[in-house]
Amino acid sequence: MPYYEYNGRLVYFSLAKRHIGLYLPTPIIDEHRDELKGYFAEKATIRLPLDQDLPITLIETLVRARAVKNEEGLNAS
């Protein structure tokens, strides 16, 4: 599965028949639960329906939040 890396795993993605799967290491989805209302979002998985516009701003927010977590992990060492 393709992914982007930034100081560790950042985000994975895949294409399914009816959605794009976006996978972010925990706890990002739990921390942004309110913003994800209307999407299937469980554990580390978000399903973005292909028949809707991509929520670019939301994706950016989630990926930036994961990047911060990755940076914090580096600074904790």
PQR file with spaces between the fields and no chain letter, atoms N, CA, C, O and H, PARSE charges and radii, in Angstrom:
ATOM       1  N    MET     1       0.846   -1.169    0.000 -0.4000 1.5000
ATOM       2  CA   MET     1       0.000    0.000    0.000 -0.0000 2.0000
ATOM       3  C    MET     1       0.900    1.243    0.000  0.5500 1.7000
ATOM       4  O    MET     1       1.819    1.335    0.814 -0.5500 1.4000
ATOM       5  N    PRO     2       0.651    2.180   -0.884 -0.5600 1.5000
ATOM       6  CA   PRO     2       1.488    3.377   -0.911  0.2800 2.0000
ATOM       7  C    PRO     2       1.290    4.246    0.325  0.5500 1.7000
ATOM       8  O    PRO     2       0.211    4.268    0.918 -0.5500 1.4000
ATOM       9  N    TYR     3       2.333    4.951    0.701 -0.4000 1.5000
ATOM      10  CA   TYR     3       2.244    5.834    1.865 -0.0000 2.0000
ATOM      11  C    TYR     3       3.267    6.946    1.747  0.5500 1.7000
ATOM      12  O    TYR     3       4.205    6.887    0.952 -0.5500 1.4000
ATOM      13  H    TYR     3       3.210    4.933    0.220  0.4000 1.0000
ATOM      14  N    TYR     4       3.052    7.960    2.565 -0.4000 1.5000
ATOM      15  CA   TYR     4       4.026    9.029    2.720 -0.0000 2.0000
ATOM      16  C    TYR     4       4.654    8.907    4.091  0.5500 1.7000
ATOM      17  O    TYR     4       4.012    8.498    5.059 -0.5500 1.4000
ATOM      18  H    TYR     4       2.291    8.008    3.211  0.4000 1.0000
ATOM      19  N    GLU     5       5.915    9.268    4.151 -0.4000 1.5000
ATOM      20  CA   GLU     5       6.656    9.171    5.404 -0.0000 2.0000
ATOM      21  C    GLU     5       7.228   10.540    5.750  0.5500 1.7000
ATOM      22  O    GLU     5       7.716   11.263    4.882 -0.5500 1.4000
ATOM      23  H    GLU     5       6.436    9.600    3.365  0.4000 1.0000
ATOM      24  N    TYR     6       7.159   10.880    7.022 -0.4000 1.5000
ATOM      25  CA   TYR     6       7.781   12.096    7.535 -0.0000 2.0000
ATOM      26  C    TYR     6       8.112   11.831    8.994  0.5500 1.7000
ATOM      27  O    TYR     6       7.225   11.848    9.847 -0.5500 1.4000
ATOM      28  H    TYR     6       6.762   10.293    7.727  0.4000 1.0000
ATOM      29  N    ASN     7       9.357   11.591    9.279 -0.4000 1.5000
ATOM      30  CA   ASN     7       9.773   11.222   10.641 -0.0000 2.0000
ATOM      31  C    ASN     7       8.993   10.007   11.139  0.5500 1.7000
ATOM      32  O    ASN     7       8.655    9.925   12.320 -0.5500 1.4000
ATOM      33  H    ASN     7      10.078   11.577    8.586  0.4000 1.0000
ATOM      34  N    GLY     8       8.715    9.087   10.260 -0.4000 1.5000
ATOM      35  CA   GLY     8       7.926    7.895   10.572 -0.0000 2.0000
ATOM      36  C    GLY     8       6.724    7.819    9.635  0.5500 1.7000
ATOM      37  O    GLY     8       6.582    8.637    8.725 -0.5500 1.4000
ATOM      38  H    GLY     8       8.990    9.154    9.300  0.4000 1.0000
ATOM      39  N    ARG     9       5.865    6.837    9.864 -0.4000 1.5000
ATOM      40  CA   ARG     9       4.671    6.680    9.023 -0.0000 2.0000
ATOM      41  C    ARG     9       3.788    7.912    9.151  0.5500 1.7000
ATOM      42  O    ARG     9       3.514    8.384   10.254 -0.5500 1.4000
ATOM      43  H    ARG     9       5.980    6.173   10.603  0.4000 1.0000
ATOM      44  N    LEU    10       3.347    8.427    8.006 -0.4000 1.5000
ATOM      45  CA   LEU    10       2.517    9.625    8.015 -0.0000 2.0000
ATOM      46  C    LEU    10       1.094    9.289    7.594  0.5500 1.7000
ATOM      47  O    LEU    10       0.163    9.449    8.384 -0.5500 1.4000
ATOM      48  H    LEU    10       3.570    8.044    7.110  0.4000 1.0000
ATOM      49  N    VAL    11       0.911    8.829    6.369 -0.4000 1.5000
ATOM      50  CA   VAL    11      -0.423    8.501    5.868 -0.0000 2.0000
ATOM      51  C    VAL    11      -0.306    7.472    4.740  0.5500 1.7000
ATOM      52  O    VAL    11       0.591    7.549    3.901 -0.5500 1.4000
ATOM      53  H    VAL    11       1.667    8.699    5.727  0.4000 1.0000
ATOM      54  N    TYR    12      -1.220    6.521    4.740 -0.4000 1.5000
ATOM      55  CA   TYR    12      -1.338    5.506    3.701 -0.0000 2.0000
ATOM      56  C    TYR    12      -2.620    5.792    2.924  0.5500 1.7000
ATOM      57  O    TYR    12      -3.509    6.482    3.424 -0.5500 1.4000
ATOM      58  H    TYR    12      -1.949    6.459    5.422  0.4000 1.0000
ATOM      59  N    PHE    13      -2.719    5.268    1.715 -0.4000 1.5000
ATOM      60  CA   PHE    13      -3.951    5.459    0.956 -0.0000 2.0000
ATOM      61  C    PHE    13      -4.153    4.312   -0.014  0.5500 1.7000
ATOM      62  O    PHE    13      -3.204    3.647   -0.429 -0.5500 1.4000
ATOM      63  H    PHE    13      -1.997    4.707    1.309  0.4000 1.0000
ATOM      64  N    SER    14      -5.414    4.093   -0.367 -0.4000 1.5000
ATOM      65  CA   SER    14      -5.746    3.046   -1.326 -0.0000 2.0000
ATOM      66  C    SER    14      -7.050    3.415   -2.028  0.5500 1.7000
ATOM      67  O    SER    14      -7.822    4.243   -1.543 -0.5500 1.4000
ATOM      68  H    SER    14      -6.185    4.633   -0.030  0.4000 1.0000
ATOM      69  N    LEU    15      -7.275    2.793   -3.161 -0.4000 1.5000
ATOM      70  CA   LEU    15      -8.491    3.002   -3.928 -0.0000 2.0000
ATOM      71  C    LEU    15      -9.331    1.737   -3.875  0.5500 1.7000
ATOM      72  O    LEU    15      -8.836    0.641   -4.139 -0.5500 1.4000
ATOM      73  H    LEU    15      -6.648    2.120   -3.555  0.4000 1.0000
ATOM      74  N    ALA    16     -10.597    1.895   -3.536 -0.4000 1.5000
ATOM      75  CA   ALA    16     -11.548    0.784   -3.552 -0.0000 2.0000
ATOM      76  C    ALA    16     -12.611    1.094   -4.608  0.5500 1.7000
ATOM      77  O    ALA    16     -12.546    2.125   -5.277 -0.5500 1.4000
ATOM      78  H    ALA    16     -10.998    2.786   -3.322  0.4000 1.0000
ATOM      79  N    LYS    17     -13.562    0.220   -4.750 -0.4000 1.5000
ATOM      80  CA   LYS    17     -14.580    0.384   -5.789 -0.0000 2.0000
ATOM      81  C    LYS    17     -15.395    1.656   -5.596  0.5500 1.7000
ATOM      82  O    LYS    17     -15.728    2.330   -6.571 -0.5500 1.4000
ATOM      83  H    LYS    17     -13.615   -0.618   -4.207  0.4000 1.0000
ATOM      84  N    ARG    18     -15.722    1.993   -4.346 -0.4000 1.5000
ATOM      85  CA   ARG    18     -16.606    3.130   -4.077 -0.0000 2.0000
ATOM      86  C    ARG    18     -15.999    4.207   -3.192  0.5500 1.7000
ATOM      87  O    ARG    18     -16.658    5.202   -2.889 -0.5500 1.4000
ATOM      88  H    ARG    18     -15.452    1.446   -3.554  0.4000 1.0000
ATOM      89  N    HIS    19     -14.766    4.025   -2.779 -0.4000 1.5000
ATOM      90  CA   HIS    19     -14.168    5.015   -1.884 -0.0000 2.0000
ATOM      91  C    HIS    19     -12.640    5.015   -1.991  0.5500 1.7000
ATOM      92  O    HIS    19     -12.023    4.092   -2.523 -0.5500 1.4000
ATOM      93  H    HIS    19     -14.230    3.217   -3.025  0.4000 1.0000
ATOM      94  N    ILE    20     -12.073    6.073   -1.469 -0.4000 1.5000
ATOM      95  CA   ILE    20     -10.630    6.143   -1.262 -0.0000 2.0000
ATOM      96  C    ILE    20     -10.409    5.864    0.217  0.5500 1.7000
ATOM      97  O    ILE    20     -11.057    6.473    1.069 -0.5500 1.4000
ATOM      98  H    ILE    20     -12.574    6.823   -1.036  0.4000 1.0000
ATOM      99  N    GLY    21      -9.515    4.965    0.521 -0.4000 1.5000
ATOM     100  CA   GLY    21      -9.169    4.681    1.908 -0.0000 2.0000
ATOM     101  C    GLY    21      -7.978    5.535    2.312  0.5500 1.7000
ATOM     102  O    GLY    21      -6.945    5.547    1.642 -0.5500 1.4000
ATOM     103  H    GLY    21      -8.988    4.471   -0.171  0.4000 1.0000
ATOM     104  N    LEU    22      -8.141    6.245    3.412 -0.4000 1.5000
ATOM     105  CA   LEU    22      -7.068    7.060    3.966 -0.0000 2.0000
ATOM     106  C    LEU    22      -6.763    6.476    5.331  0.5500 1.7000
ATOM     107  O    LEU    22      -7.666    6.319    6.152 -0.5500 1.4000
ATOM     108  H    LEU    22      -8.980    6.236    3.956  0.4000 1.0000
ATOM     109  N    TYR    23      -5.512    6.154    5.583 -0.4000 1.5000
ATOM     110  CA   TYR    23      -5.129    5.459    6.804 -0.0000 2.0000
ATOM     111  C    TYR    23      -4.081    6.281    7.541  0.5500 1.7000
ATOM     112  O    TYR    23      -2.986    6.520    7.031 -0.5500 1.4000
ATOM     113  H    TYR    23      -4.778    6.282    4.916  0.4000 1.0000
ATOM     114  N    LEU    24      -4.432    6.705    8.740 -0.4000 1.5000
ATOM     115  CA   LEU    24      -3.534    7.511    9.567 -0.0000 2.0000
ATOM     116  C    LEU    24      -3.270    6.771   10.861  0.5500 1.7000
ATOM     117  O    LEU    24      -4.208    6.311   11.513 -0.5500 1.4000
ATOM     118  H    LEU    24      -5.321    6.510    9.154  0.4000 1.0000
ATOM     119  N    PRO    25      -2.008    6.647   11.244 -0.5600 1.5000
ATOM     120  CA   PRO    25      -1.715    6.001   12.524  0.2800 2.0000
ATOM     121  C    PRO    25      -2.457    6.707   13.669  0.5500 1.7000
ATOM     122  O    PRO    25      -2.637    7.925   13.657 -0.5500 1.4000
ATOM     123  N    THR    26      -2.873    5.921   14.636 -0.4000 1.5000
ATOM     124  CA   THR    26      -3.618    6.451   15.773 -0.0000 2.0000
ATOM     125  C    THR    26      -2.771    7.432   16.557  0.5500 1.7000
ATOM     126  O    THR    26      -1.544    7.372   16.482 -0.5500 1.4000
ATOM     127  H    THR    26      -2.726    4.932   14.645  0.4000 1.0000
ATOM     128  N    PRO    27      -3.371    8.315   17.291 -0.5600 1.5000
ATOM     129  CA   PRO    27      -4.781    8.528   17.655  0.2800 2.0000
ATOM     130  C    PRO    27      -5.453    9.641   16.854  0.5500 1.7000
ATOM     131  O    PRO    27      -6.415   10.233   17.343 -0.5500 1.4000
ATOM     132  N    ILE    28      -4.995    9.944   15.666 -0.4000 1.5000
ATOM     133  CA   ILE    28      -5.470   11.100   14.905 -0.0000 2.0000
ATOM     134  C    ILE    28      -6.980   11.071   14.686  0.5500 1.7000
ATOM     135  O    ILE    28      -7.645   12.089   14.878 -0.5500 1.4000
ATOM     136  H    ILE    28      -4.214    9.463   15.268  0.4000 1.0000
ATOM     137  N    ILE    29      -7.523    9.949   14.295 -0.4000 1.5000
ATOM     138  CA   ILE    29      -8.965    9.889   14.023 -0.0000 2.0000
ATOM     139  C    ILE    29      -9.761   10.170   15.290  0.5500 1.7000
ATOM     140  O    ILE    29     -10.730   10.928   15.248 -0.5500 1.4000
ATOM     141  H    ILE    29      -6.982    9.122   14.138  0.4000 1.0000
ATOM     142  N    ASP    30      -9.375    9.580   16.407 -0.4000 1.5000
ATOM     143  CA   ASP    30     -10.084    9.848   17.660 -0.0000 2.0000
ATOM     144  C    ASP    30     -10.009   11.318   18.052  0.5500 1.7000
ATOM     145  O    ASP    30     -10.979   11.870   18.571 -0.5500 1.4000
ATOM     146  H    ASP    30      -8.588    8.965   16.440  0.4000 1.0000
ATOM     147  N    GLU    31      -8.886   11.947   17.813 -0.4000 1.5000
ATOM     148  CA   GLU    31      -8.713   13.351   18.171 -0.0000 2.0000
ATOM     149  C    GLU    31      -9.485   14.306   17.263  0.5500 1.7000
ATOM     150  O    GLU    31      -9.684   15.466   17.623 -0.5500 1.4000
ATOM     151  H    GLU    31      -8.098   11.499   17.391  0.4000 1.0000
ATOM     152  N    HIS    32      -9.920   13.842   16.098 -0.4000 1.5000
ATOM     153  CA   HIS    32     -10.652   14.678   15.145 -0.0000 2.0000
ATOM     154  C    HIS    32     -12.028   14.110   14.832  0.5500 1.7000
ATOM     155  O    HIS    32     -12.565   14.328   13.746 -0.5500 1.4000
ATOM     156  H    HIS    32      -9.758   12.900   15.805  0.4000 1.0000
ATOM     157  N    ARG    33     -12.588   13.391   15.773 -0.4000 1.5000
ATOM     158  CA   ARG    33     -13.870   12.715   15.578 -0.0000 2.0000
ATOM     159  C    ARG    33     -14.970   13.668   15.104  0.5500 1.7000
ATOM     160  O    ARG    33     -15.720   13.329   14.189 -0.5500 1.4000
ATOM     161  H    ARG    33     -12.152   13.214   16.656  0.4000 1.0000
ATOM     162  N    ASP    34     -15.077   14.847   15.706 -0.4000 1.5000
ATOM     163  CA   ASP    34     -16.135   15.794   15.328 -0.0000 2.0000
ATOM     164  C    ASP    34     -16.019   16.235   13.873  0.5500 1.7000
ATOM     165  O    ASP    34     -17.032   16.379   13.188 -0.5500 1.4000
ATOM     166  H    ASP    34     -14.468   15.123   16.449  0.4000 1.0000
ATOM     167  N    GLU    35     -14.810   16.446   13.403 -0.4000 1.5000
ATOM     168  CA   GLU    35     -14.582   16.877   12.028 -0.0000 2.0000
ATOM     169  C    GLU    35     -14.872   15.764   11.012  0.5500 1.7000
ATOM     170  O    GLU    35     -15.085   16.035    9.830 -0.5500 1.4000
ATOM     171  H    GLU    35     -13.987   16.329   13.959  0.4000 1.0000
ATOM     172  N    LEU    36     -14.878   14.522   11.480 -0.4000 1.5000
ATOM     173  CA   LEU    36     -15.064   13.374   10.593 -0.0000 2.0000
ATOM     174  C    LEU    36     -16.504   12.880   10.536  0.5500 1.7000
ATOM     175  O    LEU    36     -16.783   11.857    9.912 -0.5500 1.4000
ATOM     176  H    LEU    36     -14.705   14.302   12.441  0.4000 1.0000
ATOM     177  N    LYS    37     -17.419   13.598   11.182 -0.4000 1.5000
ATOM     178  CA   LYS    37     -18.841   13.203   11.110 -0.0000 2.0000
ATOM     179  C    LYS    37     -19.266   13.178    9.649  0.5500 1.7000
ATOM     180  O    LYS    37     -18.942   14.085    8.882 -0.5500 1.4000
ATOM     181  H    LYS    37     -17.193   14.430   11.689  0.4000 1.0000
ATOM     182  N    GLY    38     -19.988   12.142    9.277 -0.4000 1.5000
ATOM     183  CA   GLY    38     -20.427   11.986    7.899 -0.0000 2.0000
ATOM     184  C    GLY    38     -19.546   11.054    7.084  0.5500 1.7000
ATOM     185  O    GLY    38     -19.887   10.700    5.955 -0.5500 1.4000
ATOM     186  H    GLY    38     -20.252   11.405    9.901  0.4000 1.0000
ATOM     187  N    TYR    39     -18.415   10.655    7.651 -0.4000 1.5000
ATOM     188  CA   TYR    39     -17.515    9.711    6.986 -0.0000 2.0000
ATOM     189  C    TYR    39     -17.385    8.459    7.841  0.5500 1.7000
ATOM     190  O    TYR    39     -17.489    8.521    9.066 -0.5500 1.4000
ATOM     191  H    TYR    39     -18.138   10.942    8.567  0.4000 1.0000
ATOM     192  N    PHE    40     -17.156    7.319    7.186 -0.4000 1.5000
ATOM     193  CA   PHE    40     -16.788    6.130    7.935 -0.0000 2.0000
ATOM     194  C    PHE    40     -15.378    6.381    8.447  0.5500 1.7000
ATOM     195  O    PHE    40     -14.447    6.586    7.669 -0.5500 1.4000
ATOM     196  H    PHE    40     -17.072    7.269    6.190  0.4000 1.0000
ATOM     197  N    ALA    41     -15.236    6.361    9.760 -0.4000 1.5000
ATOM     198  CA   ALA    41     -13.925    6.592   10.367 -0.0000 2.0000
ATOM     199  C    ALA    41     -13.799    5.701   11.593  0.5500 1.7000
ATOM     200  O    ALA    41     -14.467    5.926   12.602 -0.5500 1.4000
ATOM     201  H    ALA    41     -15.993    6.194   10.393  0.4000 1.0000
ATOM     202  N    GLU    42     -12.952    4.701   11.504 -0.4000 1.5000
ATOM     203  CA   GLU    42     -12.727    3.756   12.594 -0.0000 2.0000
ATOM     204  C    GLU    42     -11.245    3.486   12.754  0.5500 1.7000
ATOM     205  O    GLU    42     -10.523    3.322   11.771 -0.5500 1.4000
ATOM     206  H    GLU    42     -12.409    4.518   10.684  0.4000 1.0000
ATOM     207  N    LYS    43     -10.803    3.443   13.985 -0.4000 1.5000
ATOM     208  CA   LYS    43      -9.401    3.176   14.322 -0.0000 2.0000
ATOM     209  C    LYS    43      -8.465    4.048   13.502  0.5500 1.7000
ATOM     210  O    LYS    43      -8.287    5.222   13.825 -0.5500 1.4000
ATOM     211  H    LYS    43     -11.390    3.577   14.784  0.4000 1.0000
ATOM     212  N    ALA    44      -7.863    3.508   12.455 -0.4000 1.5000
ATOM     213  CA   ALA    44      -6.915    4.275   11.647 -0.0000 2.0000
ATOM     214  C    ALA    44      -7.411    4.460   10.212  0.5500 1.7000
ATOM     215  O    ALA    44      -6.628    4.825    9.335 -0.5500 1.4000
ATOM     216  H    ALA    44      -8.006    2.554   12.193  0.4000 1.0000
ATOM     217  N    THR    45      -8.711    4.211    9.958 -0.4000 1.5000
ATOM     218  CA   THR    45      -9.261    4.195    8.606 -0.0000 2.0000
ATOM     219  C    THR    45     -10.330    5.260    8.411  0.5500 1.7000
ATOM     220  O    THR    45     -11.216    5.434    9.247 -0.5500 1.4000
ATOM     221  H    THR    45      -9.347    3.914   10.670  0.4000 1.0000
ATOM     222  N    ILE    46     -10.229    5.965    7.294 -0.4000 1.5000
ATOM     223  CA   ILE    46     -11.276    6.884    6.864 -0.0000 2.0000
ATOM     224  C    ILE    46     -11.629    6.503    5.435  0.5500 1.7000
ATOM     225  O    ILE    46     -10.747    6.322    4.595 -0.5500 1.4000
ATOM     226  H    ILE    46      -9.509    5.824    6.615  0.4000 1.0000
ATOM     227  N    ARG    47     -12.923    6.384    5.166 -0.4000 1.5000
ATOM     228  CA   ARG    47     -13.371    6.103    3.802 -0.0000 2.0000
ATOM     229  C    ARG    47     -13.958    7.383    3.217  0.5500 1.7000
ATOM     230  O    ARG    47     -14.890    7.968    3.769 -0.5500 1.4000
ATOM     231  H    ARG    47     -13.639    6.531    5.848  0.4000 1.0000
ATOM     232  N    LEU    48     -13.393    7.801    2.095 -0.4000 1.5000
ATOM     233  CA   LEU    48     -13.848    9.004    1.411 -0.0000 2.0000
ATOM     234  C    LEU    48     -14.574    8.573    0.136  0.5500 1.7000
ATOM     235  O    LEU    48     -13.935    8.111   -0.809 -0.5500 1.4000
ATOM     236  H    LEU    48     -12.636    7.326    1.647  0.4000 1.0000
ATOM     237  N    PRO    49     -15.912    8.719    0.101 -0.5600 1.5000
ATOM     238  CA   PRO    49     -16.690    8.244   -1.055  0.2800 2.0000
ATOM     239  C    PRO    49     -16.252    8.904   -2.361  0.5500 1.7000
ATOM     240  O    PRO    49     -15.979   10.104   -2.402 -0.5500 1.4000
ATOM     241  N    LEU    50     -16.189    8.111   -3.419 -0.4000 1.5000
ATOM     242  CA   LEU    50     -15.778    8.619   -4.719 -0.0000 2.0000
ATOM     243  C    LEU    50     -16.831    9.518   -5.360  0.5500 1.7000
ATOM     244  O    LEU    50     -16.514   10.307   -6.250 -0.5500 1.4000
ATOM     245  H    LEU    50     -16.410    7.136   -3.386  0.4000 1.0000
ATOM     246  N    ASP    51     -18.084    9.405   -4.913 -0.4000 1.5000
ATOM     247  CA   ASP    51     -19.141   10.238   -5.500 -0.0000 2.0000
ATOM     248  C    ASP    51     -19.269   11.604   -4.811  0.5500 1.7000
ATOM     249  O    ASP    51     -20.232   12.333   -5.049 -0.5500 1.4000
ATOM     250  H    ASP    51     -18.342    8.764   -4.190  0.4000 1.0000
ATOM     251  N    GLN    52     -18.301   11.946   -3.962 -0.4000 1.5000
ATOM     252  CA   GLN    52     -18.267   13.250   -3.298 -0.0000 2.0000
ATOM     253  C    GLN    52     -16.913   13.904   -3.562  0.5500 1.7000
ATOM     254  O    GLN    52     -15.919   13.232   -3.836 -0.5500 1.4000
ATOM     255  H    GLN    52     -17.518   11.355   -3.768  0.4000 1.0000
ATOM     256  N    ASP    53     -16.903   15.244   -3.470 -0.4000 1.5000
ATOM     257  CA   ASP    53     -15.626   15.947   -3.585 -0.0000 2.0000
ATOM     258  C    ASP    53     -14.729   15.566   -2.422  0.5500 1.7000
ATOM     259  O    ASP    53     -15.205   15.333   -1.311 -0.5500 1.4000
ATOM     260  H    ASP    53     -17.711   15.790   -3.247  0.4000 1.0000
ATOM     261  N    LEU    54     -13.433   15.503   -2.681 -0.4000 1.5000
ATOM     262  CA   LEU    54     -12.487   15.215   -1.596 -0.0000 2.0000
ATOM     263  C    LEU    54     -12.441   16.393   -0.625  0.5500 1.7000
ATOM     264  O    LEU    54     -12.376   17.546   -1.052 -0.5500 1.4000
ATOM     265  H    LEU    54     -13.047   15.693   -3.583  0.4000 1.0000
ATOM     266  N    PRO    55     -12.473   16.112    0.667 -0.5600 1.5000
ATOM     267  CA   PRO    55     -12.380   17.180    1.664  0.2800 2.0000
ATOM     268  C    PRO    55     -10.913   17.569    1.885  0.5500 1.7000
ATOM     269  O    PRO    55     -10.303   17.190    2.884 -0.5500 1.4000
ATOM     270  N    ILE    56     -10.371   18.316    0.953 -0.4000 1.5000
ATOM     271  CA   ILE    56      -8.943   18.629    0.947 -0.0000 2.0000
ATOM     272  C    ILE    56      -8.493   19.287    2.250  0.5500 1.7000
ATOM     273  O    ILE    56      -7.455   18.923    2.802 -0.5500 1.4000
ATOM     274  H    ILE    56     -10.867   18.624    0.141  0.4000 1.0000
ATOM     275  N    THR    57      -9.262   20.247    2.740 -0.4000 1.5000
ATOM     276  CA   THR    57      -8.883   20.943    3.971 -0.0000 2.0000
ATOM     277  C    THR    57      -8.856   19.975    5.151  0.5500 1.7000
ATOM     278  O    THR    57      -7.963   20.053    5.995 -0.5500 1.4000
ATOM     279  H    THR    57     -10.105   20.543    2.292  0.4000 1.0000
ATOM     280  N    LEU    58      -9.814   19.074    5.214 -0.4000 1.5000
ATOM     281  CA   LEU    58      -9.849   18.080    6.285 -0.0000 2.0000
ATOM     282  C    LEU    58      -8.649   17.137    6.184  0.5500 1.7000
ATOM     283  O    LEU    58      -8.006   16.840    7.191 -0.5500 1.4000
ATOM     284  H    LEU    58     -10.539   19.011    4.528  0.4000 1.0000
ATOM     285  N    ILE    59      -8.350   16.672    4.986 -0.4000 1.5000
ATOM     286  CA   ILE    59      -7.200   15.785    4.788 -0.0000 2.0000
ATOM     287  C    ILE    59      -5.926   16.500    5.219  0.5500 1.7000
ATOM     288  O    ILE    59      -5.080   15.917    5.898 -0.5500 1.4000
ATOM     289  H    ILE    59      -8.872   16.913    4.168  0.4000 1.0000
ATOM     290  N    GLU    60      -5.792   17.745    4.829 -0.4000 1.5000
ATOM     291  CA   GLU    60      -4.607   18.518    5.216 -0.0000 2.0000
ATOM     292  C    GLU    60      -4.501   18.640    6.732  0.5500 1.7000
ATOM     293  O    GLU    60      -3.414   18.490    7.292 -0.5500 1.4000
ATOM     294  H    GLU    60      -6.478   18.219    4.278  0.4000 1.0000
ATOM     295  N    THR    61      -5.607   18.907    7.391 -0.4000 1.5000
ATOM     296  CA   THR    61      -5.620   19.019    8.857 -0.0000 2.0000
ATOM     297  C    THR    61      -5.161   17.720    9.507  0.5500 1.7000
ATOM     298  O    THR    61      -4.348   17.736   10.431 -0.5500 1.4000
ATOM     299  H    THR    61      -6.489   19.028    6.936  0.4000 1.0000
ATOM     300  N    LEU    62      -5.683   16.596    9.024 -0.4000 1.5000
ATOM     301  CA   LEU    62      -5.340   15.296    9.599 -0.0000 2.0000
ATOM     302  C    LEU    62      -3.871   14.945    9.373  0.5500 1.7000
ATOM     303  O    LEU    62      -3.199   14.459   10.282 -0.5500 1.4000
ATOM     304  H    LEU    62      -6.344   16.583    8.274  0.4000 1.0000
ATOM     305  N    VAL    63      -3.381   15.188    8.175 -0.4000 1.5000
ATOM     306  CA   VAL    63      -1.987   14.860    7.868 -0.0000 2.0000
ATOM     307  C    VAL    63      -1.041   15.758    8.672  0.5500 1.7000
ATOM     308  O    VAL    63      -0.020   15.290    9.176 -0.5500 1.4000
ATOM     309  H    VAL    63      -3.927   15.582    7.436  0.4000 1.0000
ATOM     310  N    ARG    64      -1.374   17.027    8.790 -0.4000 1.5000
ATOM     311  CA   ARG    64      -0.543   17.930    9.605 -0.0000 2.0000
ATOM     312  C    ARG    64      -0.528   17.491   11.071  0.5500 1.7000
ATOM     313  O    ARG    64       0.510   17.550   11.731 -0.5500 1.4000
ATOM     314  H    ARG    64      -2.204   17.407    8.380  0.4000 1.0000
ATOM     315  N    ALA    65      -1.687   17.049   11.577 -0.4000 1.5000
ATOM     316  CA   ALA    65      -1.755   16.577   12.964 -0.0000 2.0000
ATOM     317  C    ALA    65      -0.862   15.352   13.153  0.5500 1.7000
ATOM     318  O    ALA    65      -0.189   15.228   14.176 -0.5500 1.4000
ATOM     319  H    ALA    65      -2.530   17.000   11.041  0.4000 1.0000
ATOM     320  N    ARG    66      -0.852   14.452   12.177 -0.4000 1.5000
ATOM     321  CA   ARG    66       0.013   13.270   12.263 -0.0000 2.0000
ATOM     322  C    ARG    66       1.481   13.682   12.199  0.5500 1.7000
ATOM     323  O    ARG    66       2.313   13.110   12.903 -0.5500 1.4000
ATOM     324  H    ARG    66      -1.399   14.553   11.346  0.4000 1.0000
ATOM     325  N    ALA    67       1.809   14.667   11.362 -0.4000 1.5000
ATOM     326  CA   ALA    67       3.187   15.142   11.256 -0.0000 2.0000
ATOM     327  C    ALA    67       3.666   15.699   12.596  0.5500 1.7000
ATOM     328  O    ALA    67       4.807   15.467   12.996 -0.5500 1.4000
ATOM     329  H    ALA    67       1.133   15.132   10.790  0.4000 1.0000
ATOM     330  N    VAL    68       2.800   16.429   13.285 -0.4000 1.5000
ATOM     331  CA   VAL    68       3.152   16.961   14.609 -0.0000 2.0000
ATOM     332  C    VAL    68       3.424   15.822   15.578  0.5500 1.7000
ATOM     333  O    VAL    68       4.392   15.872   16.336 -0.5500 1.4000
ATOM     334  H    VAL    68       1.873   16.618   12.961  0.4000 1.0000
ATOM     335  N    LYS    69       2.576   14.791   15.562 -0.4000 1.5000
ATOM     336  CA   LYS    69       2.785   13.627   16.442 -0.0000 2.0000
ATOM     337  C    LYS    69       4.135   12.981   16.134  0.5500 1.7000
ATOM     338  O    LYS    69       4.866   12.595   17.046 -0.5500 1.4000
ATOM     339  H    LYS    69       1.789   14.751   14.946  0.4000 1.0000
ATOM     340  N    ASN    70       4.460   12.865   14.852 -0.4000 1.5000
ATOM     341  CA   ASN    70       5.740   12.255   14.481 -0.0000 2.0000
ATOM     342  C    ASN    70       6.909   13.101   14.973  0.5500 1.7000
ATOM     343  O    ASN    70       7.910   12.565   15.449 -0.5500 1.4000
ATOM     344  H    ASN    70       3.867   13.179   14.111  0.4000 1.0000
ATOM     345  N    GLU    71       6.784   14.416   14.858 -0.4000 1.5000
ATOM     346  CA   GLU    71       7.837   15.306   15.358 -0.0000 2.0000
ATOM     347  C    GLU    71       7.982   15.199   16.877  0.5500 1.7000
ATOM     348  O    GLU    71       9.095   15.189   17.401 -0.5500 1.4000
ATOM     349  H    GLU    71       5.971   14.851   14.471  0.4000 1.0000
ATOM     350  N    GLU    72       6.855   15.121   17.574 -0.4000 1.5000
ATOM     351  CA   GLU    72       6.887   14.977   19.038 -0.0000 2.0000
ATOM     352  C    GLU    72       7.590   13.692   19.433  0.5500 1.7000
ATOM     353  O    GLU    72       8.310   13.656   20.430 -0.5500 1.4000
ATOM     354  H    GLU    72       5.950   15.130   17.148  0.4000 1.0000
ATOM     355  N    GLY    73       7.386   12.647   18.661 -0.4000 1.5000
ATOM     356  CA   GLY    73       8.054   11.376   18.934 -0.0000 2.0000
ATOM     357  C    GLY    73       9.558   11.480   18.792  0.5500 1.7000
ATOM     358  O    GLY    73      10.298   10.857   19.554 -0.5500 1.4000
ATOM     359  H    GLY    73       6.801   12.677   17.850  0.4000 1.0000
ATOM     360  N    LEU    74      10.015   12.248   17.840 -0.4000 1.5000
ATOM     361  CA   LEU    74      11.448   12.465   17.663 -0.0000 2.0000
ATOM     362  C    LEU    74      12.033   13.258   18.830  0.5500 1.7000
ATOM     363  O    LEU    74      13.120   12.954   19.320 -0.5500 1.4000
ATOM     364  H    LEU    74       9.414   12.754   17.221  0.4000 1.0000
ATOM     365  N    ASN    75      11.305   14.263   19.259 -0.4000 1.5000
ATOM     366  CA   ASN    75      11.785   15.123   20.343 -0.0000 2.0000
ATOM     367  C    ASN    75      11.751   14.439   21.701  0.5500 1.7000
ATOM     368  O    ASN    75      12.446   14.856   22.628 -0.5500 1.4000
ATOM     369  H    ASN    75      10.421   14.510   18.861  0.4000 1.0000
ATOM     370  N    ALA    76      10.944   13.389   21.823 -0.4000 1.5000
ATOM     371  CA   ALA    76      10.843   12.654   23.089 -0.0000 2.0000
ATOM     372  C    ALA    76      12.042   11.736   23.309  0.5500 1.7000
ATOM     373  O    ALA    76      12.311   11.314   24.434 -0.5500 1.4000
ATOM     374  H    ALA    76      10.379   13.050   21.071  0.4000 1.0000
ATOM     375  N    SER    77      12.750   11.433   22.239 -0.4000 1.5000
ATOM     376  CA   SER    77      13.888   10.492   22.336 -0.0000 2.0000
ATOM     377  C    SER    77      15.094   11.108   22.973  0.5500 1.7000
ATOM     378  O    SER    77      16.120   10.444   23.122 -0.5500 1.4000
ATOM     379  H    SER    77      12.531   11.775   21.326  0.4000 1.0000
